[in-house]
Structures are given as structure tokens and as C-alpha cells.
Amino acid sequence: MIELNKREKRLIALLAVFLGILFLYFAVISPLVSWKERRNRESESNMTKLNSLDKIYEQYRDAREKISRYNAQLSNAKGITSIIEENAQSLDILKNKVYTRDRPTIVQGKYKKISSDVKFEGIDITSLLNFIHKMENSGMPMHISYLRLNQTVKGRNTYDATITFNSITSQ
């Protein structure tokens, strides 16, 4: 057997301690540190995913609110013709109305698109603008798709107006 002196024994003990520390570092500490870093990266990734899900949910909630608001407007029992009559009566231009025609155009599921033509003769421009303003702010989903103004022969500041309103109602 080989006899080791005191110095060699210390070097072997130091080598054993060094190898033990290396083993401890690579077997225990390094995996724990890498696991912790991986967990931090995963939590950051999960936080970004959660934030994007929150944004999507907010958009979904806004869309649901819009749908419920539109459905509440569509469930209004009044038709576009009755709203036209009311607004013309309130502005005292009902006597100038020549005709009102409703044309159902597109039916999609439970919704129906209706086009209504209205013709006024001998109406002044301020009354017409007030009528259009009242129609747009009536709370019914509609827009003006056609507007034609002709100056009348009867008076200098009077016009003939043809307006087409497109609206959506539920069946």
C-alpha cells in the first residue's frame, strides 16, 4: 500500500471537498436556479397571456353591450313610418308630405332591413334639417341613403325633398 504524507492527505481532502462542492453545484444548485428562472419566464408568459385574455374579454363584453343595446332599439314597437309621421307632425311639416313608401329589402335571420322613401314638397331648408336631425336622434338604428333637393317654382326659399331612410327592425 502507498504511504501518503500529511501534505498529500491534505491535497486529497481538498480535492474531495472541491469535487463535493462541484457535485453540489451541478447536482443541486444549478438545477434549482434554472428551475426558478424557467418558472419566472413561464409566469411572465402567463401574465402576458392573461393580459391578452383580459383585453379579449373586454372586447367581448363591449360587443355584448352593443348587441343588447341594438336589440333594445330593435325591439322598439314603432316602425320607421310612424317615427316619420311623428317627427313631421312635431315640426309642422306633415302638410308638405306627399308620400311615404316602405320597401322591405333584406331579411337575415330575425332582422329585416326596411327602406322608406319620404317626399316633401314646398318645405324650407331649416325645417328639413330639423326633421333630419330628429330622425337621426330618434333612437332607432337608421341612416339616410338618399337625399335629393330640388328648388321649387312656388317660392324662392322652398324645396322639394326626397329622402330614403334605411332602418333595421326585428321580425
OpenMM code with the backbone's topology and positions (N, CA, C; nanometers):
from openmm import Vec3, app, unit

residues = "MET ILE GLU LEU ASN LYS ARG GLU LYS ARG LEU ILE ALA LEU LEU ALA VAL PHE LEU GLY ILE LEU PHE LEU TYR PHE ALA VAL ILE SER PRO LEU VAL SER TRP LYS GLU ARG ARG ASN ARG GLU SER GLU SER ASN MET THR LYS LEU ASN SER LEU ASP LYS ILE TYR GLU GLN TYR ARG ASP ALA ARG GLU LYS ILE SER ARG TYR ASN ALA GLN LEU SER ASN ALA LYS GLY ILE THR SER ILE ILE GLU GLU ASN ALA GLN SER LEU ASP ILE LEU LYS ASN LYS VAL TYR THR ARG ASP ARG PRO THR ILE VAL GLN GLY LYS TYR LYS LYS ILE SER SER ASP VAL LYS PHE GLU GLY ILE ASP ILE THR SER LEU LEU ASN PHE ILE HIS LYS MET GLU ASN SER GLY MET PRO MET HIS ILE SER TYR LEU ARG LEU ASN GLN THR VAL LYS GLY ARG ASN THR TYR ASP ALA THR ILE THR PHE ASN SER ILE THR SER GLN".split()
positions = [
    Vec3(0.0805, -0.1158, 0.0000),
    Vec3(0.0000, 0.0000, 0.0000),
    Vec3(0.0865, 0.1244, 0.0000),
    Vec3(0.0341, 0.2303, -0.0582),
    Vec3(0.1120, 0.3523, -0.0713),
    Vec3(0.0916, 0.4356, 0.0540),
    Vec3(0.2021, 0.4841, 0.1011),
    Vec3(0.2004, 0.5720, 0.2190),
    Vec3(0.1930, 0.7159, 0.1694),
    Vec3(0.0966, 0.7906, 0.2239),
    Vec3(0.0809, 0.9309, 0.1866),
    Vec3(0.1259, 1.0176, 0.3021),
    Vec3(0.1958, 1.1191, 0.2677),
    Vec3(0.2371, 1.2098, 0.3748),
    Vec3(0.1241, 1.3077, 0.4051),
    Vec3(0.1494, 1.3906, 0.5022),
    Vec3(0.0481, 1.4826, 0.5513),
    Vec3(0.0038, 1.5817, 0.4424),
    Vec3(0.0938, 1.6279, 0.3660),
    Vec3(0.0642, 1.7253, 0.2616),
    Vec3(-0.0238, 1.6626, 0.1546),
    Vec3(0.0059, 1.5412, 0.1136),
    Vec3(-0.0725, 1.4725, 0.0120),
    Vec3(-0.2127, 1.4419, 0.0634),
    Vec3(-0.2226, 1.4079, 0.1932),
    Vec3(-0.3539, 1.3823, 0.2513),
    Vec3(-0.4399, 1.5095, 0.2486),
    Vec3(-0.3766, 1.6227, 0.2777),
    Vec3(-0.4499, 1.7489, 0.2728),
    Vec3(-0.4932, 1.7816, 0.1295),
    Vec3(-0.4066, 1.7562, 0.0332),
    Vec3(-0.4425, 1.7816, -0.1065),
    Vec3(-0.5577, 1.6912, -0.1509),
    Vec3(-0.5564, 1.5652, -0.1089),
    Vec3(-0.6650, 1.4727, -0.1433),
    Vec3(-0.7954, 1.5177, -0.0759),
    Vec3(-0.7857, 1.5624, 0.0500),
    Vec3(-0.9044, 1.6121, 0.1205),
    Vec3(-0.9567, 1.7387, 0.0520),
    Vec3(-0.8637, 1.8257, 0.0127),
    Vec3(-0.9032, 1.9476, -0.0582),
    Vec3(-0.9679, 1.9138, -0.1927),
    Vec3(-0.9130, 1.8150, -0.2643),
    Vec3(-0.9705, 1.7698, -0.3905),
    Vec3(-1.1098, 1.7111, -0.3672),
    Vec3(-1.1257, 1.6326, -0.2589),
    Vec3(-1.2566, 1.5744, -0.2265),
    Vec3(-1.3579, 1.6848, -0.1950),
    Vec3(-1.3149, 1.7865, -0.1185),
    Vec3(-1.4041, 1.8984, -0.0876),
    Vec3(-1.4396, 1.9727, -0.2164),
    Vec3(-1.3412, 1.9958, -0.3024),
    Vec3(-1.3652, 2.0649, -0.4290),
    Vec3(-1.4627, 1.9853, -0.5161),
    Vec3(-1.4416, 1.8537, -0.5279),
    Vec3(-1.5319, 1.7697, -0.6061),
    Vec3(-1.6718, 1.7660, -0.5434),
    Vec3(-1.6775, 1.7671, -0.4108),
    Vec3(-1.8074, 1.7703, -0.3413),
    Vec3(-1.8819, 1.9003, -0.3708),
    Vec3(-1.8070, 2.0113, -0.3687),
    Vec3(-1.8688, 2.1404, -0.3997),
    Vec3(-1.9159, 2.1431, -0.5450),
    Vec3(-1.8330, 2.0913, -0.6379),
    Vec3(-1.8743, 2.0853, -0.7787),
    Vec3(-1.9987, 1.9985, -0.7960),
    Vec3(-1.9985, 1.8829, -0.7278),
    Vec3(-2.1140, 1.7945, -0.7358),
    Vec3(-2.2383, 1.8642, -0.6803),
    Vec3(-2.2220, 1.9297, -0.5657),
    Vec3(-2.3326, 2.0023, -0.5043),
    Vec3(-2.3827, 2.1127, -0.5973),
    Vec3(-2.2906, 2.1846, -0.6622),
    Vec3(-2.3301, 2.2930, -0.7522),
    Vec3(-2.4068, 2.2384, -0.8726),
    Vec3(-2.3487, 2.1378, -0.9416),
    Vec3(-2.4108, 2.0876, -1.0643),
    Vec3(-2.5309, 1.9975, -1.0376),
    Vec3(-2.5370, 1.9309, -0.9240),
    Vec3(-2.6471, 1.8390, -0.8971),
    Vec3(-2.7637, 1.9072, -0.8248),
    Vec3(-2.7355, 2.0109, -0.7443),
    Vec3(-2.8429, 2.0689, -0.6641),
    Vec3(-2.8674, 2.2162, -0.6984),
    Vec3(-2.7660, 2.2989, -0.6905),
    Vec3(-2.7839, 2.4437, -0.7020),
    Vec3(-2.8192, 2.4855, -0.8447),
    Vec3(-2.7446, 2.4375, -0.9434),
    Vec3(-2.7701, 2.4759, -1.0823),
    Vec3(-2.9107, 2.4362, -1.1283),
    Vec3(-2.9589, 2.3140, -1.1007),
    Vec3(-3.0970, 2.2821, -1.1403),
    Vec3(-3.2014, 2.3690, -1.0692),
    Vec3(-3.1767, 2.4024, -0.9431),
    Vec3(-3.2711, 2.4879, -0.8714),
    Vec3(-3.2761, 2.6277, -0.9319),
    Vec3(-3.1602, 2.6826, -0.9653),
    Vec3(-3.1555, 2.8163, -1.0247),
    Vec3(-3.2214, 2.8156, -1.1625),
    Vec3(-3.1915, 2.7155, -1.2439),
    Vec3(-3.2526, 2.7095, -1.3772),
    Vec3(-3.4036, 2.6861, -1.3666),
    Vec3(-3.4472, 2.6069, -1.2692),
    Vec3(-3.5901, 2.5846, -1.2482),
    Vec3(-3.6589, 2.7156, -1.2094),
    Vec3(-3.5940, 2.7923, -1.1217),
    Vec3(-3.6508, 2.9202, -1.0790),
    Vec3(-3.6588, 3.0181, -1.1966),
    Vec3(-3.5541, 3.0247, -1.2787),
    Vec3(-3.5562, 3.1127, -1.3958),
    Vec3(-3.6656, 3.0706, -1.4945),
    Vec3(-3.6790, 2.9388, -1.5135),
    Vec3(-3.7820, 2.8875, -1.6031),
    Vec3(-3.9217, 2.9232, -1.5512),
    Vec3(-3.9406, 2.9103, -1.4211),
    Vec3(-4.0687, 2.9469, -1.3598),
    Vec3(-4.0976, 3.0963, -1.3776),
    Vec3(-3.9947, 3.1802, -1.3635),
    Vec3(-4.0136, 3.3243, -1.3826),
    Vec3(-4.0528, 3.3557, -1.5271),
    Vec3(-3.9850, 3.2897, -1.6223),
    Vec3(-4.0195, 3.3103, -1.7632),
    Vec3(-4.1621, 3.2627, -1.7915),
    Vec3(-4.1987, 3.1468, -1.7354),
    Vec3(-4.3336, 3.0958, -1.7556),
    Vec3(-4.4378, 3.1885, -1.6936),
    Vec3(-4.4079, 3.2413, -1.5759),
    Vec3(-4.5049, 3.3316, -1.5124),
    Vec3(-4.5185, 3.4613, -1.5927),
    Vec3(-4.4081, 3.5127, -1.6480),
    Vec3(-4.4170, 3.6309, -1.7342),
    Vec3(-4.4991, 3.6007, -1.8593),
    Vec3(-4.4750, 3.4836, -1.9173),
    Vec3(-4.5511, 3.4431, -2.0351),
    Vec3(-4.6988, 3.4282, -1.9995),
    Vec3(-4.7258, 3.3696, -1.8849),
    Vec3(-4.8650, 3.3537, -1.8421),
    Vec3(-4.9302, 3.4883, -1.8142),
    Vec3(-4.8545, 3.5825, -1.7606),
    Vec3(-4.9103, 3.7153, -1.7348),
    Vec3(-4.9469, 3.7855, -1.8660),
    Vec3(-4.8605, 3.7735, -1.9678),
    Vec3(-4.8940, 3.8347, -2.0969),
    Vec3(-5.0172, 3.7674, -2.1578),
    Vec3(-5.0257, 3.6348, -2.1426),
    Vec3(-5.1438, 3.5649, -2.1933),
    Vec3(-5.2693, 3.6079, -2.1178),
    Vec3(-5.2577, 3.6232, -1.9858),
    Vec3(-5.3722, 3.6688, -1.9063),
    Vec3(-5.4139, 3.8104, -1.9454),
    Vec3(-5.3156, 3.8962, -1.9704),
    Vec3(-5.3476, 4.0331, -2.0132),
    Vec3(-5.4188, 4.0334, -2.1477),
    Vec3(-5.3710, 3.9484, -2.2390),
    Vec3(-5.4381, 3.9418, -2.3694),
    Vec3(-5.5787, 3.8838, -2.3545),
    Vec3(-5.5968, 3.7863, -2.2643),
    Vec3(-5.7307, 3.7336, -2.2391),
    Vec3(-5.8214, 3.8398, -2.1777),
    Vec3(-5.7660, 3.9225, -2.0899),
    Vec3(-5.8445, 4.0324, -2.0328),
    Vec3(-5.8895, 4.1295, -2.1412),
    Vec3(-5.7992, 4.1607, -2.2345),
    Vec3(-5.8363, 4.2501, -2.3443),
    Vec3(-5.9451, 4.1879, -2.4312),
    Vec3(-5.9309, 4.0585, -2.4592),
    Vec3(-6.0314, 3.9897, -2.5404),
    Vec3(-6.1653, 3.9880, -2.4681),
    Vec3(-6.1625, 3.9631, -2.3374),
    Vec3(-6.2870, 3.9624, -2.2607),
    Vec3(-6.3508, 4.1008, -2.2583),
    Vec3(-6.2688, 4.2041, -2.2492),
    Vec3(-6.3223, 4.3404, -2.2510),
    Vec3(-6.3886, 4.3700, -2.3853),
    Vec3(-6.3252, 4.3268, -2.4956),
    Vec3(-6.3856, 4.3449, -2.6271),
    Vec3(-6.5157, 4.2654, -2.6386),
    Vec3(-6.5153, 4.1441, -2.5824),
    Vec3(-6.6354, 4.0605, -2.5836),
    Vec3(-6.7481, 4.1282, -2.5056),
    Vec3(-6.7143, 4.1821, -2.3888),
    Vec3(-6.8146, 4.2498, -2.3061),
    Vec3(-6.8699, 4.3729, -2.3786),
    Vec3(-6.7826, 4.4490, -2.4446),
    Vec3(-6.8284, 4.5649, -2.5219),
    Vec3(-6.9203, 4.5221, -2.6359),
    Vec3(-6.8837, 4.4129, -2.7035),
    Vec3(-6.9669, 4.3635, -2.8137),
    Vec3(-7.1028, 4.3175, -2.7612),
    Vec3(-7.1045, 4.2492, -2.6472),
    Vec3(-7.2311, 4.2058, -2.5881),
    Vec3(-7.3185, 4.3258, -2.5497),
    Vec3(-7.2553, 4.4300, -2.4948),
    Vec3(-7.3304, 4.5502, -2.4590),
    Vec3(-7.3899, 4.6166, -2.5828),
    Vec3(-7.3097, 4.6227, -2.6915),
    Vec3(-7.3612, 4.6804, -2.8159),
    Vec3(-7.4779, 4.5985, -2.8695),
    Vec3(-7.4629, 4.4661, -2.8649),
    Vec3(-7.5694, 4.3790, -2.9147),
    Vec3(-7.6962, 4.3981, -2.8331),
    Vec3(-7.6820, 4.4031, -2.7017),
    Vec3(-7.8019, 4.4211, -2.6185),
    Vec3(-7.8637, 4.5594, -2.6410),
    Vec3(-7.7790, 4.6610, -2.6602),
    Vec3(-7.8319, 4.7951, -2.6870),
    Vec3(-7.9051, 4.7984, -2.8217),
    Vec3(-7.8460, 4.7352, -2.9242),
    Vec3(-7.9118, 4.7308, -3.0548),
    Vec3(-8.0412, 4.6494, -3.0486),
    Vec3(-8.0384, 4.5383, -2.9752),
    Vec3(-8.1609, 4.4591, -2.9627),
    Vec3(-8.2698, 4.5373, -2.8906),
    Vec3(-8.2304, 4.6171, -2.7914),
    Vec3(-8.3294, 4.7012, -2.7230),
    Vec3(-8.3862, 4.8049, -2.8196),
    Vec3(-8.3020, 4.8607, -2.9053),
    Vec3(-8.3509, 4.9568, -3.0043),
    Vec3(-8.4390, 4.8882, -3.1082),
    Vec3(-8.4010, 4.7655, -3.1459),
    Vec3(-8.4775, 4.6952, -3.2484),
    Vec3(-8.6114, 4.6453, -3.1957),
    Vec3(-8.6194, 4.6196, -3.0659),
    Vec3(-8.7455, 4.5705, -3.0116),
    Vec3(-8.8468, 4.6825, -2.9934),
    Vec3(-8.8066, 4.8036, -3.0291),
    Vec3(-8.8982, 4.9173, -3.0235),
    Vec3(-9.0180, 4.8872, -3.1138),
    Vec3(-9.1368, 4.9019, -3.0605),
    Vec3(-9.2578, 4.8643, -3.1339),
    Vec3(-9.2879, 4.9598, -3.2493),
    Vec3(-9.2345, 5.0798, -3.2458),
    Vec3(-9.2636, 5.1770, -3.3504),
    Vec3(-9.1885, 5.1413, -3.4783),
    Vec3(-9.2565, 5.1593, -3.5882),
    Vec3(-9.1923, 5.1416, -3.7170),
    Vec3(-9.1345, 5.2733, -3.7653),
    Vec3(-9.0608, 5.2660, -3.8728),
    Vec3(-8.9969, 5.3862, -3.9266),
    Vec3(-9.1018, 5.4843, -3.9781),
    Vec3(-9.2115, 5.4330, -4.0323),
    Vec3(-9.3151, 5.5216, -4.0854),
    Vec3(-9.3810, 5.6024, -3.9743),
    Vec3(-9.4072, 5.5384, -3.8615),
    Vec3(-9.4700, 5.6121, -3.7511),
    Vec3(-9.3751, 5.7171, -3.6943),
    Vec3(-9.2456, 5.6882, -3.6923),
    Vec3(-9.1478, 5.7874, -3.6453),
    Vec3(-9.1410, 5.9047, -3.7429),
    Vec3(-9.1484, 5.8750, -3.8725),
    Vec3(-9.1503, 5.9819, -3.9736),
    Vec3(-9.2732, 6.0703, -3.9533),
    Vec3(-9.3883, 6.0071, -3.9321),
    Vec3(-9.5125, 6.0833, -3.9119),
    Vec3(-9.5039, 6.1704, -3.7869),
    Vec3(-9.4537, 6.1137, -3.6765),
    Vec3(-9.4437, 6.1897, -3.5508),
    Vec3(-9.3514, 6.3100, -3.5648),
    Vec3(-9.2343, 6.2873, -3.6252),
    Vec3(-9.1386, 6.3975, -3.6392),
    Vec3(-9.1898, 6.5048, -3.7358),
    Vec3(-9.2557, 6.4631, -3.8415),
    Vec3(-9.3127, 6.5615, -3.9347),
    Vec3(-9.4256, 6.6393, -3.8667),
    Vec3(-9.5053, 6.5718, -3.7845),
    Vec3(-9.6142, 6.6387, -3.7121),
    Vec3(-9.5589, 6.7379, -3.6107),
    Vec3(-9.4519, 6.6986, -3.5391),
    Vec3(-9.3969, 6.7879, -3.4363),
    Vec3(-9.3319, 6.9120, -3.4972),
    Vec3(-9.2825, 6.9019, -3.6197),
    Vec3(-9.2207, 7.0171, -3.6856),
    Vec3(-9.3186, 7.0912, -3.7773),
    Vec3(-9.4431, 7.0457, -3.7791),
    Vec3(-9.5489, 7.1078, -3.8584),
    Vec3(-9.5155, 7.1079, -4.0084),
    Vec3(-9.4610, 6.9974, -4.0550),
    Vec3(-9.4354, 6.9831, -4.1990),
    Vec3(-9.5119, 6.8640, -4.2555),
    Vec3(-9.6049, 6.8106, -4.1764),
    Vec3(-9.6830, 6.6965, -4.2224),
    Vec3(-9.7693, 6.7340, -4.3433),
    Vec3(-9.8133, 6.8579, -4.3490),
    Vec3(-9.8957, 6.9031, -4.4624),
    Vec3(-9.8145, 6.9069, -4.5921),
    Vec3(-9.6814, 6.9145, -4.5824),
    Vec3(-9.5966, 6.9188, -4.7012),
    Vec3(-9.5559, 6.7790, -4.7491),
    Vec3(-9.5899, 6.6771, -4.6714),
    Vec3(-9.5507, 6.5404, -4.7085),
    Vec3(-9.6410, 6.4910, -4.8199),
    Vec3(-9.5789, 6.4421, -4.9266),
    Vec3(-9.6539, 6.3924, -5.0415),
    Vec3(-9.6799, 6.2434, -5.0249),
    Vec3(-9.5768, 6.1671, -4.9945),
    Vec3(-9.5952, 6.0229, -4.9767),
    Vec3(-9.4863, 5.9663, -4.8854),
    Vec3(-9.5166, 5.8475, -4.8358),
    Vec3(-9.4208, 5.7658, -4.7608),
    Vec3(-9.4375, 5.6232, -4.8109),
    Vec3(-9.3285, 5.5634, -4.8542),
    Vec3(-9.3318, 5.4259, -4.9038),
    Vec3(-9.2326, 5.3410, -4.8261),
    Vec3(-9.2761, 5.2250, -4.7813),
    Vec3(-9.1876, 5.1288, -4.7153),
    Vec3(-9.1602, 5.0138, -4.8107),
    Vec3(-9.0337, 4.9765, -4.8203),
    Vec3(-8.9943, 4.8632, -4.9032),
    Vec3(-8.9063, 4.7705, -4.8199),
    Vec3(-8.9570, 4.6541, -4.7791),
    Vec3(-8.8683, 4.5591, -4.7116),
    Vec3(-8.7675, 4.5055, -4.8123),
    Vec3(-8.6418, 4.5070, -4.7782),
    Vec3(-8.5395, 4.4682, -4.8753),
    Vec3(-8.4725, 4.3366, -4.8383),
    Vec3(-8.4042, 4.3303, -4.7266),
    Vec3(-8.3250, 4.2122, -4.6935),
    Vec3(-8.3751, 4.1542, -4.5615),
    Vec3(-8.3909, 4.0217, -4.5582),
    Vec3(-8.4267, 3.9531, -4.4341),
    Vec3(-8.3116, 3.8600, -4.4002),
    Vec3(-8.2522, 3.8804, -4.2830),
    Vec3(-8.1434, 3.7942, -4.2374),
    Vec3(-8.1773, 3.7450, -4.0980),
    Vec3(-8.2139, 3.6178, -4.0885),
    Vec3(-8.2479, 3.5620, -3.9585),
    Vec3(-8.3689, 3.6317, -3.9007),
    Vec3(-8.3513, 3.6915, -3.7844),
    Vec3(-8.4638, 3.7600, -3.7197),
    Vec3(-8.4643, 3.9103, -3.7452),
    Vec3(-8.3791, 3.9578, -3.8349),
    Vec3(-8.3707, 4.1012, -3.8633),
    Vec3(-8.4164, 4.1293, -4.0059),
    Vec3(-8.4811, 4.2434, -4.0222),
    Vec3(-8.5312, 4.2832, -4.1537),
    Vec3(-8.4874, 4.4264, -4.1805),
    Vec3(-8.4301, 4.4493, -4.2972),
    Vec3(-8.3900, 4.5836, -4.3385),
    Vec3(-8.5044, 4.6439, -4.4193),
    Vec3(-8.5415, 4.7656, -4.3824),
    Vec3(-8.6531, 4.8332, -4.4490),
    Vec3(-8.6040, 4.9664, -4.5037),
    Vec3(-8.6384, 4.9939, -4.6283),
    Vec3(-8.6112, 5.1246, -4.6889),
    Vec3(-8.7424, 5.2012, -4.6955),
    Vec3(-8.7396, 5.3242, -4.6489),
    Vec3(-8.8591, 5.4094, -4.6506),
    Vec3(-8.8282, 5.5356, -4.7290),
    Vec3(-8.9113, 5.5619, -4.8288),
    Vec3(-8.8986, 5.6838, -4.9081),
    Vec3(-8.9999, 5.7855, -4.8573),
    Vec3(-8.9555, 5.9089, -4.8419),
    Vec3(-9.0423, 6.0183, -4.7996),
    Vec3(-9.0206, 6.1325, -4.8973),
    Vec3(-9.1309, 6.1936, -4.9394),
    Vec3(-9.1183, 6.3087, -5.0283),
    Vec3(-9.1945, 6.4252, -4.9673),
    Vec3(-9.1245, 6.5377, -4.9593),
    Vec3(-9.1838, 6.6626, -4.9127),
    Vec3(-9.1807, 6.7616, -5.0283),
    Vec3(-9.2866, 6.8419, -5.0405),
    Vec3(-9.2897, 6.9473, -5.1424),
    Vec3(-9.3120, 7.0809, -5.0745),
    Vec3(-9.2389, 7.1814, -5.1197),
    Vec3(-9.2555, 7.3172, -5.0706),
    Vec3(-9.2154, 7.3339, -4.9250),
    Vec3(-9.1029, 7.2798, -4.8887),
    Vec3(-9.0560, 7.2849, -4.7498),
    Vec3(-8.9320, 7.3733, -4.7428),
    Vec3(-8.9196, 7.4506, -4.6344),
    Vec3(-8.7986, 7.5333, -4.6221),
    Vec3(-8.6850, 7.4478, -4.5655),
    Vec3(-8.5634, 7.4926, -4.5883),
    Vec3(-8.4444, 7.4128, -4.5587),
    Vec3(-8.4245, 7.3910, -4.4088),
    Vec3(-8.4592, 7.4890, -4.3255),
    Vec3(-8.4392, 7.4716, -4.1807),
    Vec3(-8.5326, 7.3648, -4.1254),
    Vec3(-8.6557, 7.3614, -4.1736),
    Vec3(-8.7487, 7.2566, -4.1294),
    Vec3(-8.6996, 7.1193, -4.1735),
    Vec3(-8.6451, 7.1123, -4.2944),
    Vec3(-8.5923, 6.9855, -4.3436),
    Vec3(-8.4730, 6.9401, -4.2602),
    Vec3(-8.3825, 7.0328, -4.2297),
    Vec3(-8.2665, 6.9962, -4.1480),
    Vec3(-8.3085, 6.9550, -4.0074),
    Vec3(-8.4068, 7.0236, -3.9498),
    Vec3(-8.4577, 6.9837, -3.8179),
    Vec3(-8.5224, 6.8456, -3.8232),
    Vec3(-8.5938, 6.8164, -3.9317),
    Vec3(-8.6554, 6.6850, -3.9487),
    Vec3(-8.5488, 6.5762, -3.9567),
    Vec3(-8.4455, 6.6002, -4.0358),
    Vec3(-8.3373, 6.5014, -4.0486),
    Vec3(-8.2680, 6.4815, -3.9143),
    Vec3(-8.2457, 6.5904, -3.8424),
    Vec3(-8.1821, 6.5810, -3.7106),
    Vec3(-8.2682, 6.4984, -3.6140),
    Vec3(-8.3981, 6.5232, -3.6138),
    Vec3(-8.4870, 6.4470, -3.5257),
    Vec3(-8.4905, 6.2997, -3.5647),
    Vec3(-8.4869, 6.2723, -3.6935),
    Vec3(-8.4900, 6.1329, -3.7385),
    Vec3(-8.3630, 6.0589, -3.6965),
    Vec3(-8.2496, 6.1242, -3.7113),
    Vec3(-8.1240, 6.0586, -3.6751),
    Vec3(-8.1113, 6.0382, -3.5249),
    Vec3(-8.1755, 6.1231, -3.4454),
    Vec3(-8.1689, 6.1118, -3.2999),
    Vec3(-8.2943, 6.0487, -3.2405),
    Vec3(-8.3663, 5.9724, -3.3192),
    Vec3(-8.4903, 5.9115, -3.2711),
    Vec3(-8.4657, 5.7855, -3.1890),
    Vec3(-8.3457, 5.7335, -3.1881),
    Vec3(-8.3159, 5.6134, -3.1105),
    Vec3(-8.3361, 5.4847, -3.1878),
    Vec3(-8.3664, 5.4945, -3.3138),
    Vec3(-8.3830, 5.3766, -3.3975),
    Vec3(-8.2616, 5.3661, -3.4885),
    Vec3(-8.2084, 5.2457, -3.5069),
    Vec3(-8.0917, 5.2334, -3.5958),
    Vec3(-8.1315, 5.2570, -3.7413),
    Vec3(-8.0898, 5.3701, -3.7936),
    Vec3(-8.1224, 5.4058, -3.9318),
    Vec3(-8.0150, 5.4985, -3.9867),
    Vec3(-8.0118, 5.5091, -4.1156),
    Vec3(-7.9268, 5.6084, -4.1803),
    Vec3(-7.9935, 5.6523, -4.3108),
    Vec3(-7.9487, 5.7665, -4.3576),
    Vec3(-8.0034, 5.8218, -4.4812),
    Vec3(-7.9178, 5.7708, -4.5964),
    Vec3(-7.9819, 5.7026, -4.6893),
    Vec3(-7.9061, 5.6509, -4.8029),
    Vec3(-7.9240, 5.7368, -4.9277),
    Vec3(-8.0259, 5.8213, -4.9284),
    Vec3(-8.0515, 5.9028, -5.0472),
    Vec3(-8.1185, 6.0323, -5.0030),
    Vec3(-8.0701, 6.1428, -5.0546),
    Vec3(-8.1297, 6.2739, -5.0268),
    Vec3(-8.1206, 6.3563, -5.1544),
    Vec3(-8.2362, 6.4039, -5.1993),
    Vec3(-8.2377, 6.4849, -5.3207),
    Vec3(-8.3191, 6.6105, -5.2931),
    Vec3(-8.2593, 6.7250, -5.3224),
    Vec3(-8.3253, 6.8545, -5.3044),
    Vec3(-8.3405, 6.9212, -5.4403),
    Vec3(-8.4603, 6.9708, -5.4656),
    Vec3(-8.4882, 7.0483, -5.5866),
    Vec3(-8.5536, 7.1781, -5.5436),
    Vec3(-8.5085, 7.2885, -5.6017),
    Vec3(-8.5720, 7.4165, -5.5703),
    Vec3(-8.7060, 7.4222, -5.6429),
    Vec3(-8.8072, 7.4663, -5.5707),
    Vec3(-8.9414, 7.4683, -5.6297),
    Vec3(-8.9645, 7.5968, -5.7074),
    Vec3(-9.0656, 7.5921, -5.7898),
    Vec3(-9.1047, 7.7088, -5.8671),
    Vec3(-9.1926, 7.7998, -5.7812),
    Vec3(-9.2576, 7.7412, -5.6805),
    Vec3(-9.3544, 7.8144, -5.5976),
    Vec3(-9.2902, 7.9288, -5.5205),
    Vec3(-9.1778, 7.9037, -5.4603),
    Vec3(-9.1172, 8.0072, -5.3780),
    Vec3(-8.9664, 8.0030, -5.3873),
    Vec3(-8.9075, 8.1115, -5.3423),
    Vec3(-8.7632, 8.1227, -5.3567),
    Vec3(-8.6885, 8.0363, -5.2551),
    Vec3(-8.7395, 8.0264, -5.1331),
    Vec3(-8.6695, 7.9528, -5.0279),
    Vec3(-8.7357, 7.8198, -4.9954),
    Vec3(-8.8094, 7.7644, -5.0872),
    Vec3(-8.8734, 7.6351, -5.0638),
    Vec3(-8.8145, 7.5311, -5.1581),
    Vec3(-8.8172, 7.4082, -5.1092),
    Vec3(-8.7541, 7.2989, -5.1827),
    Vec3(-8.8449, 7.1774, -5.1827),
    Vec3(-8.8243, 7.0930, -5.2822),
    Vec3(-8.8822, 6.9591, -5.2835),
    Vec3(-8.7711, 6.8651, -5.2383),
    Vec3(-8.8024, 6.7771, -5.1443),
    Vec3(-8.7001, 6.6871, -5.0899),
    Vec3(-8.7496, 6.5440, -5.0964),
    Vec3(-8.6621, 6.4567, -5.1425),
    Vec3(-8.6884, 6.3132, -5.1404),
    Vec3(-8.5789, 6.2493, -5.0561),
    Vec3(-8.6202, 6.1768, -4.9533),
    Vec3(-8.5254, 6.1165, -4.8593),
    Vec3(-8.5548, 5.9675, -4.8506),
    Vec3(-8.4490, 5.8866, -4.8526),
    Vec3(-8.4628, 5.7432, -4.8308),
    Vec3(-8.3915, 5.7083, -4.7009),
    Vec3(-8.4680, 5.6536, -4.6071),
    Vec3(-8.4137, 5.6076, -4.4790),
    Vec3(-8.4019, 5.4560, -4.4832),
    Vec3(-8.2868, 5.4041, -4.4441),
    Vec3(-8.2692, 5.2600, -4.4282),
    Vec3(-8.2673, 5.2300, -4.2794),
    Vec3(-8.3521, 5.1375, -4.2376),
    Vec3(-8.3578, 5.1015, -4.0963),
    Vec3(-8.3618, 4.9502, -4.0827),
    Vec3(-8.3336, 4.9047, -3.9620),
    Vec3(-8.3340, 4.7620, -3.9317),
    Vec3(-8.4344, 4.7388, -3.8201),
    Vec3(-8.5198, 4.6388, -3.8385),
    Vec3(-8.6156, 4.6021, -3.7345),
    Vec3(-8.6076, 4.4524, -3.7114),
    Vec3(-8.6580, 4.4104, -3.5977),
    Vec3(-8.6637, 4.2664, -3.5721),
    Vec3(-8.8006, 4.2154, -3.6138),
    Vec3(-8.8045, 4.0911, -3.6587),
    Vec3(-8.9313, 4.0341, -3.7065),
    Vec3(-9.0120, 3.9812, -3.5907),
] * unit.nanometer
topology = app.Topology()
chain = topology.addChain("A")
for resn in residues:
    res = topology.addResidue(resn, chain)
    for name in ("N", "CA", "C"):
        topology.addAtom(name, app.Element.getBySymbol(name[0]), res)
